[in-house]
């Protein structure tokens, strides 16, 4: 009876630990998607505040600063923003930013009321604007980041049953290019038990799309507060379970602007890339109803086989799908430099992506714990 009691207590402790991991993940995601961080972009110091938060979590969990100067690696690029006025009226009706419309991120400043002429089934052109003004009707609004401003203004309108013909549009849009905006990669490591010359690297981008105007921002819960939470959970895990190899954790900025943070990191040569045994990059980890996708799964056949065998043995995620090389996240520059790596993202579930609906409360974290188990087991067996 005593043995049974201790066994049940052990199982309860394990389950409680995993529950706590998810609880911590949700706290991180809720924090990073709050208004204080304003979409972790280039307005209201959102990106800077997110970097500080991550660094504070790393310090609290005893992760060692990677750089001689601390956790931060600074780099810069230009970025176009809409810091103030974003007013759009269509057929004399005031539209809601992020819900009814988006301003294309490369758009310039424009103010006035214009007549619209239909070009095709989804495109309208302003007939009396001093600069080109294009209005496109979309089935889904998807935002992005631009590093420059064009001499044009493009507006995307969500297609609805009540939209009807577009006759006129009134806009008051102020854009501002921030030159040499300082971005920050955040990086830490934990020492290995047996080998500190060879490294295993985990990465995820913490930046997102920021905001559009004074009130509208893009929370980025799945993309990629979920991945950030996974990395911070890995720090907590390996602090209590020291890894075999030196283990590095990189939180990239500039991903949404074109993988600029990871490109800078690789080109800066702050680490000997030949010493990286494997890199696992996380993005979009908040679902998992249909399993996971592994980018570079066809490139690194042996490691993918190990991943599959662990999943079969442990009965973790529903399915592991794979694809070849792709420049769709921060693993790309490492891969191009010859570093063996995977980019893992979850499949199925909510469809919110690069919009105002990617919020913390809708994120199911369906296979979060199983992906965590799969990856830690995978790196332990490398």
DOLUMRO-133360 format. One record per residue (C-alpha): x, y, z; residue number from 1; chain. Coordinates in pm, whole numbers, plus 50000, padded with zeros to 5 digits. Last residue first. Example, Ala and Ser with C-alpha at 12.3 -4.5 7.8 and 13.67 -1.06 7.14 Angstrom:
<sites>
> 51367:49894:50714:2:A
> 51230:49550:50780:1:A
</sites>
This chain:
<sites>
> 52128:51355:46977:382:A
> 51926:51163:47236:381:A
> 51877:51448:47484:380:A
> 51789:51682:47196:379:A
> 51505:51452:47084:378:A
> 51376:51390:47437:377:A
> 51358:51766:47495:376:A
> 51184:51815:47160:375:A
> 50922:51544:47204:374:A
> 50841:51641:47563:373:A
> 50788:52007:47465:372:A
> 50582:51905:47162:371:A
> 50368:51693:47394:370:A
> 50321:51979:47640:369:A
> 50213:52227:47373:368:A
> 49985:51986:47189:367:A
> 49654:52170:47221:366:A
> 49792:52505:47338:365:A
> 49432:52629:47285:364:A
> 49505:52996:47204:363:A
> 49176:53188:47208:362:A
> 49249:53378:47531:361:A
> 49594:53491:47418:360:A
> 49492:53685:47108:359:A
> 49555:53636:46736:358:A
> 49234:53821:46643:357:A
> 49396:54153:46550:356:A
> 49558:54001:46243:355:A
> 49881:53839:46131:354:A
> 49726:53492:46166:353:A
> 49402:53380:46329:352:A
> 49304:53037:46197:351:A
> 49253:52854:46527:350:A
> 49317:52481:46540:349:A
> 49524:52289:46291:348:A
> 49902:52250:46273:347:A
> 50191:52325:46508:346:A
> 50527:52468:46403:345:A
> 50878:52324:46407:344:A
> 51179:52465:46223:343:A
> 51455:52207:46220:342:A
> 51831:52248:46209:341:A
> 52167:52120:46095:340:A
> 52392:52428:46054:339:A
> 52536:52465:45704:338:A
> 52526:52843:45669:337:A
> 52203:52826:45466:336:A
> 52045:52628:45750:335:A
> 52153:52890:46001:334:A
> 52007:53163:45779:333:A
> 51678:52974:45748:332:A
> 51616:52876:46113:331:A
> 51468:53222:46165:330:A
> 51140:53156:45983:329:A
> 50980:53106:45641:328:A
> 51285:53062:45419:327:A
> 51195:52704:45337:326:A
> 51395:52385:45293:325:A
> 51203:52061:45265:324:A
> 50874:51956:45420:323:A
> 50763:51734:45701:322:A
> 50456:51608:45881:321:A
> 50463:51465:46231:320:A
> 50121:51337:46335:319:A
> 49901:51323:46646:318:A
> 50173:51441:46885:317:A
> 50293:51221:47173:316:A
> 50273:50840:47166:315:A
> 50604:50798:47353:314:A
> 50755:50532:47125:313:A
> 50594:50663:46808:312:A
> 50698:51019:46887:311:A
> 51050:50910:46973:310:A
> 51076:50712:46648:309:A
> 50954:51010:46445:308:A
> 51206:51251:46596:307:A
> 51488:51004:46544:306:A
> 51384:50961:46180:305:A
> 51385:51338:46141:304:A
> 51741:51343:46273:303:A
> 51850:51085:46016:302:A
> 51664:51251:45728:301:A
> 51806:51599:45774:300:A
> 51703:51767:45449:299:A
> 51360:51604:45416:298:A
> 51254:51725:45761:297:A
> 51404:52066:45686:296:A
> 51073:52224:45800:295:A
> 50897:52001:46052:294:A
> 50519:52039:46067:293:A
> 50324:51942:46378:292:A
> 50007:51754:46467:291:A
> 49653:51814:46344:290:A
> 49508:51958:46665:289:A
> 49848:52113:46736:288:A
> 49774:52473:46839:287:A
> 49986:52741:47008:286:A
> 50331:52661:46873:285:A
> 50333:52916:46589:284:A
> 50714:52951:46568:283:A
> 50990:52745:46724:282:A
> 51344:52693:46591:281:A
> 51545:52383:46683:280:A
> 51920:52402:46622:279:A
> 52157:52104:46618:278:A
> 52519:52017:46690:277:A
> 52627:52379:46679:276:A
> 53006:52386:46697:275:A
> 53043:52453:46324:274:A
> 52846:52776:46372:273:A
> 53130:52926:46576:272:A
> 52937:53192:46767:271:A
> 52949:53572:46761:270:A
> 52998:53547:46387:269:A
> 52802:53868:46319:268:A
> 52667:53716:45998:267:A
> 52465:53453:46182:266:A
> 52324:53702:46433:265:A
> 52247:53963:46167:264:A
> 52056:53712:45956:263:A
> 51870:53592:46266:262:A
> 51761:53946:46343:261:A
> 51667:54035:45984:260:A
> 51433:53743:45914:259:A
> 51238:53972:45678:258:A
> 51059:54244:45877:257:A
> 50852:53986:46066:256:A
> 51171:53826:46196:255:A
> 51325:54153:46312:254:A
> 51388:54048:46671:253:A
> 51519:53705:46767:252:A
> 51506:53525:47101:251:A
> 51806:53292:47116:250:A
> 51851:53017:47378:249:A
> 52182:52829:47387:248:A
> 52247:52489:47543:247:A
> 52599:52371:47622:246:A
> 52567:51997:47581:245:A
> 52445:51725:47816:244:A
> 52169:51940:47961:243:A
> 52123:52023:48332:242:A
> 51775:51918:48449:241:A
> 51654:52190:48690:240:A
> 51799:52479:48487:239:A
> 51720:52274:48179:238:A
> 51346:52283:48248:237:A
> 51329:52652:48338:236:A
> 51524:52746:48025:235:A
> 51302:52516:47820:234:A
> 50995:52693:47960:233:A
> 51146:53023:47848:232:A
> 51193:52878:47501:231:A
> 50836:52746:47491:230:A
> 50695:53081:47608:229:A
> 50880:53256:47326:228:A
> 50730:53012:47076:227:A
> 50376:53084:47199:226:A
> 50441:53460:47198:225:A
> 50502:53408:46828:224:A
> 50288:53422:46630:223:A
> 50038:53223:46836:222:A
> 49971:53519:47063:221:A
> 50065:53790:46814:220:A
> 49881:54084:46976:219:A
> 49838:54303:46664:218:A
> 49778:54663:46770:217:A
> 49509:54925:46716:216:A
> 49488:55224:46952:215:A
> 49735:55494:46849:214:A
> 49767:55410:46481:213:A
> 49861:55074:46333:212:A
> 50046:54862:46585:211:A
> 50336:54622:46629:210:A
> 50373:54343:46377:209:A
> 50552:54083:46589:208:A
> 50888:54051:46761:207:A
> 50967:53756:46989:206:A
> 51134:53530:46735:205:A
> 51215:53176:46848:204:A
> 51537:52982:46896:203:A
> 51678:52672:47064:202:A
> 52046:52589:47015:201:A
> 52242:52275:47106:200:A
> 52611:52345:47143:199:A
> 52939:52153:47138:198:A
> 53234:52297:47331:197:A
> 53062:52284:47667:196:A
> 53038:51906:47682:195:A
> 52968:51679:47979:194:A
> 52715:51855:48202:193:A
> 52645:52143:47964:192:A
> 52636:52506:48066:191:A
> 52320:52708:48023:190:A
> 52290:52986:47766:189:A
> 52145:53329:47698:188:A
> 52044:53547:47401:187:A
> 51814:53841:47332:186:A
> 51829:53991:46983:185:A
> 51759:54362:47002:184:A
> 51637:54614:46747:183:A
> 51751:54975:46713:182:A
> 51557:55170:46449:181:A
> 51803:55299:46192:180:A
> 51548:55527:46031:179:A
> 51188:55522:46153:178:A
> 50977:55591:45846:177:A
> 50661:55778:45940:176:A
> 50311:55739:45800:175:A
> 50009:55957:45863:174:A
> 49676:55852:45717:173:A
> 49364:56062:45687:172:A
> 49143:55892:45431:171:A
> 48806:55951:45266:170:A
> 48678:55697:45015:169:A
> 48417:55711:44742:168:A
> 48198:55486:44532:167:A
> 48267:55130:44648:166:A
> 47982:54903:44542:165:A
> 47831:54675:44807:164:A
> 47998:54602:45142:163:A
> 47693:54454:45316:162:A
> 47784:54089:45265:161:A
> 48140:54159:45379:160:A
> 48479:54179:45205:159:A
> 48744:54324:45433:158:A
> 48904:54634:45285:157:A
> 49276:54658:45207:156:A
> 49425:55004:45159:155:A
> 49721:55097:44943:154:A
> 49886:55439:44947:153:A
> 50161:55535:44706:152:A
> 50499:55703:44698:151:A
> 50654:55401:44871:150:A
> 50771:55375:45232:149:A
> 51048:55146:45351:148:A
> 51121:54857:45589:147:A
> 50770:54716:45559:146:A
> 50596:54498:45817:145:A
> 50292:54270:45771:144:A
> 49914:54261:45811:143:A
> 49661:54002:45689:142:A
> 49296:54095:45640:141:A
> 49090:53806:45506:140:A
> 48849:53781:45210:139:A
> 49006:54095:45064:138:A
> 48878:54394:44865:137:A
> 49158:54611:44735:136:A
> 49169:54991:44742:135:A
> 49447:55165:44553:134:A
> 49562:55524:44591:133:A
> 49834:55649:44356:132:A
> 49949:55998:44458:131:A
> 49776:56333:44405:130:A
> 49439:56157:44422:129:A
> 49155:56233:44180:128:A
> 49053:55901:44025:127:A
> 49117:55670:44319:126:A
> 49154:55312:44201:125:A
> 48943:55010:44293:124:A
> 49045:54643:44290:123:A
> 48853:54325:44378:122:A
> 48637:54251:44073:121:A
> 48849:54462:43839:120:A
> 48945:54828:43792:119:A
> 48648:54990:43964:118:A
> 48675:55368:43991:117:A
> 48674:55538:44329:116:A
> 48615:55905:44404:115:A
> 48846:56062:44659:114:A
> 48838:56246:44990:113:A
> 49166:56368:45135:112:A
> 49477:56294:45337:111:A
> 49773:56074:45247:110:A
> 50097:55974:45416:109:A
> 50282:55681:45257:108:A
> 50198:55312:45231:107:A
> 50459:55035:45271:106:A
> 50263:54863:45549:105:A
> 49940:54825:45350:104:A
> 49675:55004:45553:103:A
> 49427:54757:45694:102:A
> 49049:54754:45690:101:A
> 48725:54653:45859:100:A
> 48864:54487:46171:99:A
> 49223:54611:46188:98:A
> 49108:54973:46178:97:A
> 48732:55020:46221:96:A
> 48562:55194:45930:95:A
> 48373:55526:45931:94:A
> 48095:55524:45670:93:A
> 48086:55802:45407:92:A
> 48099:55547:45120:91:A
> 48420:55427:45285:90:A
> 48570:55633:45563:89:A
> 48929:55564:45670:88:A
> 49116:55726:45959:87:A
> 49466:55621:46058:86:A
> 49619:55914:46246:85:A
> 49917:55866:46478:84:A
> 50210:55625:46474:83:A
> 50169:55464:46133:82:A
> 50509:55300:46081:81:A
> 50767:55226:45812:80:A
> 51082:55052:45932:79:A
> 51452:55118:45881:78:A
> 51712:54879:46019:77:A
> 51928:54836:46325:76:A
> 52124:54584:46531:75:A
> 52179:54527:46902:74:A
> 52274:54202:47073:73:A
> 52138:54185:47427:72:A
> 52177:53934:47713:71:A
> 52482:54093:47875:70:A
> 52780:54299:47759:69:A
> 53013:53998:47728:68:A
> 52738:53827:47528:67:A
> 52553:53505:47609:66:A
> 52411:53611:47945:65:A
> 52383:53302:48171:64:A
> 52036:53164:48247:63:A
> 51961:53170:48619:62:A
> 51582:53143:48590:61:A
> 51518:53494:48721:60:A
> 51785:53627:48483:59:A
> 51619:53467:48183:58:A
> 51279:53599:48292:57:A
> 51420:53952:48329:56:A
> 51581:53927:47985:55:A
> 51248:53825:47832:54:A
> 51070:54120:47993:53:A
> 51339:54365:47881:52:A
> 51316:54242:47522:51:A
> 50936:54277:47532:50:A
> 50964:54635:47658:49:A
> 51201:54722:47375:48:A
> 50970:54575:47112:47:A
> 50666:54762:47242:46:A
> 50842:55097:47282:45:A
> 50509:55273:47204:44:A
> 50548:55194:46833:43:A
> 50805:54972:46663:42:A
> 50676:54625:46727:41:A
> 50597:54387:47010:40:A
> 50222:54405:46933:39:A
> 50167:54693:47173:38:A
> 50386:54555:47455:37:A
> 50193:54739:47725:36:A
> 49869:54652:47545:35:A
> 49900:54287:47644:34:A
> 50015:54013:47406:33:A
> 50350:53961:47576:32:A
> 50193:53928:47921:31:A
> 49918:53689:47821:30:A
> 50169:53470:47637:29:A
> 50407:53461:47934:28:A
> 50126:53381:48177:27:A
> 49989:53116:47942:26:A
> 50328:52949:47919:25:A
> 50366:52956:48297:24:A
> 50033:52778:48338:23:A
> 50132:52530:48068:22:A
> 50454:52447:48252:21:A
> 50258:52433:48581:20:A
> 50029:52171:48434:19:A
> 50336:51972:48323:18:A
> 50471:51986:48679:17:A
> 50131:51892:48825:16:A
> 50124:51586:48601:15:A
> 50468:51481:48721:14:A
> 50380:51543:49089:13:A
> 50058:51344:49052:12:A
> 50247:51052:48899:11:A
> 50497:51056:49187:10:A
> 50219:51072:49448:9:A
> 50049:50775:49282:8:A
> 50376:50579:49298:7:A
> 50433:50686:49660:6:A
> 50087:50565:49759:5:A
> 50124:50238:49566:4:A
> 50452:50166:49747:3:A
> 50285:50235:50085:2:A
> 50000:50000:50000:1:A
</sites>
